[in-house]
Amino acid sequence: DYLGFTLFLPTLFTAPYYGYSEYRFAMGCRTGDSVLFLKGLKSYIIGMGKTVLLGAGMVAMWSEINAIDKSLISPAAALLGLFAAAFAVYYILTGYNDMSVGLGGMFGFEMAKGYDHPIFARGFIDFLKRFQVYMWNWTQRYVIAEAEMNSHIIYFVLWIMLMLLYGMEANLLIWGVLFGVFASAEYYLLDL
């Protein structure tokens, strides 16, 4: 069972947030349902389209704009580059998640989506909940429930953890600190 869990491709995109206990439960509930297979195939195709067509297209647009000399770039082009970079990250990450959910469906697993339309978030904390559903559930279970510190500090730490999840580059740490400050301030102000 555990070897299947570690080698099963959809868990590679969701582990450690989609834990072994959830996988074992899903193994017991697996069916050879053709409706679930077709639903999974549809999700996989949509995810592939998001990643290959939309995400790669946005990366290409960002690369073209980024190649322009910074002293010659117009504010409109800079804004377009910012949107291209943001949507590239969104489409690539959600595309991979859709592909993971789709593969799970084709193998008979009903898997939850890892993203819940983060673009429509009402604030930084809501964005974190929507951006990484698996991580949010994991941190609720293992970090927030176990922590004995102020909640606004927890949100600061969570944003740094989220950004470091994607790599150890300095820019990700800076983004994590900035988002952590904004999320902590939002929590602190809403708590008053």
N, C-alpha and C positions, 0 to 999 in steps of 0.2 A: 504493500500500500504506500509506504513512504517513498519508495523509489519512483512509483508512478506519480506521486505528488511533486517530487523534485524535478522530474523530467517532463511533466505535463506543461506544454507551452503557455496556456493561459495563466497558470499560476506564476510563471516567471515575470509577467507584467504586473501582478497584483500582490505577490509575496513581499514582505511578510504580513501584509494587511489581510490577505485572504488566507487564513491560517489552515493548518492541517486538520483541525477539528471540523471546520466548515467543509473542507474537501472530502473528509471521510463521510460526513453526513450526505453530501451530494452524491458520492459513490453509491450509497445505499438507495438513493432516490432516482438514479439514472434510468432513463427509458430509451427505447429505440424509436421514439416518436418522429414521424416524418415531418410533422408540422414544426416541431422544435428544430429539426435539421434545416428546414427551409428558412426558418426565422434566423437561425445561426448563419446560414449562407448569405442571407440578405445583409445581416449586420457586418459580416466579413467583407462583403463587396463594398458596402458604404464606407467602412473603415479604410479599405484600400484606396478608394476614391479620395477620401479626405487626406490621406497621407501622401499619395503619389501625385494626384492632380492639384488639389488645393494647397496643401502644405508645401510641396516642392515648388509650386508656382509662386507662392509668397516668399519663399527663400530666394528664388531667382530674382524677384522684384527687389527684395531687400539688398541682395548682392549688387545689383545694378546701381541702386541709389547710394549704397555705401561706397562704391568706387568713385563717385563724383567728388571732386576736390571740395573740401569743407568750406572754403572761402567763396566758392561759386554756387553752392546749393541754395535754392530758394526755400523759404519757410514752408511752402506747400509741399515741395518734394521731401523735405525733412519730416513733415507730418505724415506723408504717405509712407515713407520708410518706417516710421514708428508703427503705424498700423500694420504694415506688411510683416514686420518682425513679430508683433503681438499675435496676429492671426496665424502666422507660420507655426509658432509654438502651440497655439490652441489646436489647429487642425492636425498637426503631427501627433500630439499627445492623445487627443480624443480619437483620432484614427486608429492608433495602436490599440487603444482600449476597446474600440468597436471590433477590431479584428480579434482581439483576445476573447471577448464575449461571444463573437461569432464562432470561433473555433470550439469554444466550450459547448455551445449549442449544437454544433455538428457532431460532437462526441457524446451528446445526451445530457449535458449539464446545463442547468438554469443558473446563469451567473449574473450578478448585479452589475450595473454600469458603474464605472469609476468616476464619472463626471456628471454633474447635474447643471448644465448650462451656466458656467461661472461668469459668463459675460453679463448675465442679468442680475448679478449679486447686488445687494443693497448696501454693502459695506465690506471692509476688509475681513472681518470675521465670517460673514456670510460667504465671501469669496473663497476663503479657506475651506469652509464646509462643502462648497460646491465644486471647487477645483480638484480636490483629492478626497473623494468620498471614503475610499478605503483607509487613507491615512487619518482622516478625521475620526472614523469609527475606532481605529486602532489607538489613537491618542486619547480618545474619550475613555477607552477601556483601560489602558495601561499607564498613561501619563497624567491626565487630568484627575481621574478618580483616585490615583495613588499619591499625587503631589500634595504637599502640605505648604503651599505658598499662595500668594495672592494670584487671583486669576489673570489679572492684566500682565503679570510677569510670565505666566504660562503661555499666553498668546505670543509674547515676544520670543520665547524659546521655541515655540512651535514653528514660527515662520523661519527662524534660522535653520531648524531641523529640515523643514520642507525644501529650502533652497539647497542645502548641503546634500540632500538626497539626489539631486540632479548633477552634482559634481563638486569638486573642492576648489573651484576657481574663485579668485578674489571678488569678481563682479557678482557671483551668486551670493557670496557672504554679505556683500554690501546691500544687495536687493533684499536679502533676508532680514538684515538689521533694519533697513528702512521700512519694509512692510511690518516688521515686528513692532516698531515704534508706533506706526499708524494704528495697528490693530490694538495695541495696549492702550493707546490714547482713546480709541473708540470705546473699548470696554470700560475704561475708567470713567469717561464722560457719560456713558449710558447707565453706569452703575450709580451715579450721583443722585 
